[in-house]
Every structure is written in structure tokens, then in C-alpha cells.
Amino acid sequence: MPGIFVLGTIENGIPSRSTLELLTGAQRLAGGLQEGVSVGLLGPGDAASLYRYGVEAVYRANHPLLKEYQADLYLLALQRIAQTAGARVLLLSGDSLGRDLAARLAFRLKAGIVTDVIEIDIEGSEKMPRFTRPAYGGKAAAVIIPKRFPVVVTLKPRTLDPAAPAGKPKGKEIPVEISLDLAQARTRMVERVQEETTGVKLEDARAVVSGGRGLGGPEGFTLLVQLARVLKGAVGASRAATDAGWVPSSMQVGQTGKTVSPDLYIAVGISGATQHVAGISGAKTIVAINADPEAPIFKVAHLGIVGDYKAILPPLIAKCRELMGS
Ligand SMILES: Cc1cc2nc3c(=O)[nH]c(=O)nc-3n(C[C@H](O)[C@H](O)[C@H](O)COP(=O)(O)OP(=O)(O)OC[C@H]3O[C@@H](n4cnc5c(N)ncnc54)[C@H](O)[C@@H]3O)c2cc1C
């Protein structure tokens, strides 16, 4: 039985980006531990494309009650397929769903858990998995080597590259019988509110313009939206800005928000707390606009502009428009 297990999702007929990132970690472990890779799917979705990534088996639990996410029911199904798969290392994305399920799953399986992992490899001599995660708000890295299996792991999105196809596809699908009942669900969905998103997704954007407390209020984001539009990018925010309710929490970048890895990251009115910087370490060029020349953000920025953003952004937007021909 393949011992490396990935909780996967299929989007528009292909593995989601987070699934491919998990498969990168899975491929590394599989090589070192001499184990196979399996994927668990909850609900429908064509599994065929997964086999191109060295996946030996897809364990699927299909049930009408898995159509909408409900933690108790998902957990029951996930526990069942993970046990059927004989999983020793269980990799989940560190997105909101993975974070919701991982600790409960570890408890149910009597497994260890390592969360927020940013690097996965194999420890040399003993051939054990080695997981790296940020510690002290990103100031240090902790390396964790589990002493026993099973172990549940959440991988911070956008920290590993998506897997490349590996070898000839040769996997098979194994349906897992599951009986679920609404009585097993301790919560129920009362309303689903679809957040309006336009343009490019924050995690996929090649340019991100983020705003912080220094903007002074929600209206400050109007200029950021204009700049992001010219750069064909997306707008992000610091936790101070999302906590203040100026913009939705889905825009938060950082340790407890999204990890972004754009070509260009512009931080406007953001001081550069380690928890914010933890989410932008993959950015190729960081530009900081801040009124305080001593702001820590200038220590990580490649380019810095000291001054009031209200004075700096309008001419910057005009110049970018001119250069981009828009
Ligand atoms: C467990 C934990 C997790 C956290 N996770 C996150 C996270 O994921 N993401 C995150 O962002 N934070 C996170 N935080 C919060 C983090 O520690 C900081 O409090 C937060 O990032 C500060 O946001 P800020 O930089 O917008 O605000 P501030 O630190 O208040 O900085 C505002 C900046 O704006 C500048 N400024 C003021 N006026 C202007 C102006 N007119 N023009 C230009 N610049 C101006 C100031 O000089 C200052 O540098 C976390 C904290 C904890 C404890």
C-alpha cells in the first residue's frame, strides 16, 4: 500500500495547484522512504490526470453529503480513506479547509502533526522525513523529524513548486464505501456568501500591491486598486488593515494570511512585521512606500520610497500607465 497520502482536489478536470504542490512534497518523500503515493478525493472529479504525477492509487469517498464542506462529515470520510490507504504520512494543504481538518484528523488517527510546513525533504542517515516550518513569527526555522508514523502535515500554500509529471501513468481508482448521516454533523451551513472577486487571484498575481494601517482607512485602497489594475496585478493587505475591516480578510498577506510569490510586491504603509514578511519571502522584487525611514520593511525591500503614500502613488500610477501603455 502506498504510504504517502495527499488530500487532493480536482478543479475543472485537473489537479488544483495546491494538490500539485503537495505532490511535489509527496514525490520527495516517496523517493527517500521507498513508499508509493496515493491521493484521497472527497466527492466527484476526474482522477485520470493525477496518475501523470506518479500517483499509484486514488482513494475516493463519494457521498451526496460531501457536496458542501462540513467539517465533521469531511473528517469522517477523510479518516476512512486515510485508514483504507494505510497512510503513514498524510499531506494536506495549509489552506482554510486543511487547517480546519488537520488537527482533528491527527487526533482521530492518533498521529503526530506538523503544521505550516515550508520545506519537505529526507533526513540523510536515518531516511526519515524532515519538515521545516517557521518559528518565532518567521525569525527562525524549526526542523521537525517525526519519530513515528502516522504523521499529518499541512503544507503552506505557494511554498513548493507544483509537481512535474513523473513517468508513465499507471494508477488505479479505489472506491471507499462510506455511510454518512446528517446527525453526525454538529454544525450546518446556514448561508453561503460568495465574495466578489474581479481580475487576477492574489496568490496567482505577478504583481501585488498591498496596503497597511498607514493608509489611514479603507478609502486609501482606491489608489492601490488603480495601481494594481495598471500593473495587471492584485491588491493585498496587512493584518492591521483587514482586522480594521477596511478590506476582507481574504486579502491578508502573511503568516496567518496568504503566501504570495509575485515578480513585484509593493508594500504601502506597511511597517514590515515578521508575520507580514513571512508571506512575501518568495517575491522577486519588493518595493516599500513608507513615511518612516526607519520602518523595518526597508530591511527586506529591494527598493524603497520614503514619504506619504498619498503624494507618491498618483505620479507613480501615471508613470506606470505611460510605461504600460494603458
Ligand atoms: C500570531 C500573529 C500572526 C500574525 N499574522 C499576520 C499576517 O499574516 N499578516 C500581517 O500583515 N500581520 C500579521 N500579524 C500582525 C503583525 O504583527 C503586525 O501587527 C501587522 O503586520 C502590522 O500591520 P501594518 O504594517 O499595516 O501596521 P503598522 O505596523 O501600524 O504599520 C503602519 C506603517 O505605515 C506607515 N505609514 C503611516 N502613515 C503613512 C503614510 N501616510 N504613507 C506611508 N506610510 C505611512 C508607518 O510608518 C508604519 O510603518 C500577526 C501577528 C501575530 C501575533
The ligand as an ORCA input file, in Angstrom:
! r2SCAN-3c Opt
* xyz 0 1
  C       0.285     35.285     15.568
  C       0.286     36.518     14.698
  C       0.061     36.353     13.352
  C       0.074     37.475     12.518
  N      -0.144     37.297     11.175
  C      -0.051     38.370     10.371
  C      -0.194     38.230      8.954
  O      -0.443     37.142      8.433
  N      -0.075     39.327      8.193
  C       0.188     40.580      8.708
  O       0.281     41.543      7.935
  N       0.313     40.733     10.042
  C       0.185     39.673     10.865
  N       0.277     39.862     12.214
  C       0.314     41.253     12.741
  C       1.686     41.874     12.662
  O       2.439     41.564     13.823
  C       1.582     43.425     12.568
  O       0.844     43.879     13.664
  C       0.903     43.905     11.289
  O       1.512     43.315     10.164
  C       1.041     45.426     11.203
  O       0.364     45.899     10.095
  P       0.826     47.242      9.383
  O       2.240     47.115      8.957
  O      -0.191     47.555      8.358
  O       0.649     48.306     10.549
  P       1.732     49.115     11.376
  O       2.722     48.209     11.984
  O       0.972     50.019     12.266
  O       2.497     49.964     10.273
  C       1.945     51.041      9.562
  C       3.052     51.673      8.748
  O       2.505     52.689      7.919
  C       3.434     53.747      7.854
  N       2.686     54.959      7.490
  C       1.875     55.696      8.283
  N       1.323     56.711      7.566
  C       1.812     56.596      6.308
  C       1.616     57.334      5.118
  N       0.771     58.403      5.062
  N       2.285     56.960      3.998
  C       3.136     55.907      4.016
  N       3.354     55.164      5.126
  C       2.695     55.501      6.260
  C       4.064     53.802      9.228
  O       5.324     54.432      9.188
  C       4.150     52.331      9.589
  O       5.425     51.795      9.224
  C       0.286     38.767     13.063
  C       0.508     38.895     14.419
  C       0.510     37.798     15.242
  C       0.769     37.967     16.697
*
